[in-house]
């Protein structure tokens, strides 16, 4: 919950501990407790209410769970869990708006109970508040996102019909003009077709030419950021390979398929190794169980999407139109970037705070030289080194999934075949 973390930082920096008081939701959706700071009180963002009935239902209607099967596979099980909301949120609650307000208020209450200026951000209770009802909040946000996407899509379709009508009228005008002026029509149609294809590509790509490392992906944990950069580097190697084949005048289809398969297998290797490294750090730093389970589910979902796209791309002989490099870039942009900028930011925050707590004890540990404390010193060093992503490792999350009842036989077979290919290539390279 990156927004909650930013809220907490807002309180500490500005000293506005009365900005959100528990129970202000009952005074109205647009009510904000005055902080006493004129600059802050004069800066307010109006809430987006009464713009869409379905969104208002999610935001304000009384409910005990915001999770639905269309946004979360285990929604029914998660909703039935009596401990999903924690001790700081009562049910039923009045939609996503109250849930987020109460979670934020719970953070403020904990801050008020700490000594001013010395809030322990690594406190287990504090982190549990950050994770409280995160599935409900994310599901509510995802449902609103889906509604907005549908509305945008509806407007886009209307706009497309309008453009097509204009395009048809333009063609009729060109035909009439060409007939009158005896202008060669085929060349005009060819040029119009090229322009239409270029416009379509630009719309899909949204001006994105490459996936590059950006500041909002940074977790400020060297080991995590190093793994993320290596994963993006491997993605772009695959993209550049496909792009080069598309622009090549002379090519061998069989050779191209094998090279693309090898590059995709490299991405599978790096992805699995990176996920395994993240899950190793979660285990060593005692990552909270609820957050760990959620992170495991994300890893499984991302890996399944990767393997499905892997199969679609590398089986080009069976596809009439294999994915282009631009389509591939669009897939990878929406595949891994949101994971970096959301759930991995939460993991980085936890590891960073735990690391700072460990570093404060370093001096005492070095002086005492007790073997019992050596473990914490090693933990502090773990985050400063680069991960080993050159060897295929099966993360615990994937091991549980592929050995469990939810994985299909086809998924298991494709996964096993990929492992065998990767290991054979590594053995061949060693020889």
JODA-V900486 format. One line per field, one symbol per residue. psi: psi as a letter, one per 30 degrees, with the letter a starting at -180 (. if undefined). burial: I if it has 9 or more other ideal C-beta (glycine too) atoms within 8 Angstrom, else O. A space follows every 10 residues. Layout:
# JODA-V900486
psi=???
burial=???
This chain:
# JODA-V900486
psi=ieeeeeeeee eeefgifgej kkffefgkfg kkkkffjeee ffjkkkkilg fkeeeeeeef kklfkfklff fkeheeeeef jfgffaffkk klliaeeeee eeeeeeeeee efflkkfhkj fgkeeeeeee fkgeeeeeee eeeeeeeeee eeeeeeeeee eeeeeeeeee eeeeeeeeee fhkjeeeeee eeeeeeeeee eeeefhgkel jlkleffkfg jeeeeeeeee eeeeefeeee eeeeeefkek ljeeeeeeee eeeeeeeeee eeeeeeeefe eeeeghkkee eeeeeeeeee eeeeeeeeee eeefhfffke jlkleeeeee efefefeeee gdefeeeeee eeeeeeeeef feeeeeeehk efffeeeeee fefflkljgf kkkjleeeee efgaffklee eeeeeeeeee eeeeeeeeee .
burial=IOOIIOIIOI IIOIOIOIII OIOIIOOOOO OOIOIOOOOI IOOOOOOOOO OOOOIIIIII IOOOIIIIOO IIOOIOOIIO OOOIIIOIIO OOIIIIIIII IIIIIIIIII IOOIOOOOIO OIOOOIIIII IIIIIIIOII IIIIOIIIOO IOOOOOOOOO OOOOOOIOOO IOOIIOIIOO OOOOIOOIOO OIOOOIOOOO IIOIIOOIOO IOOOOOIOIO IIIIIIIIII IIOIIIIIIO IIIOIOOOOO OOOOOIIOII IIIIIIIIII IIIIIIIIIO IIOOIOIIOO IIOIIIIIII OIIIIIIOII IIIIOIOOOO OOOOIIIIII IIIOIIIOII IIIIIIIIII IIIIIIIIOO IIOOIOOOOO OOIIOIIOII OIIOOOIOIO OIOOIOIIII IIOOOOIOOO IIOIIOOIIO IIIOIIOOOO O
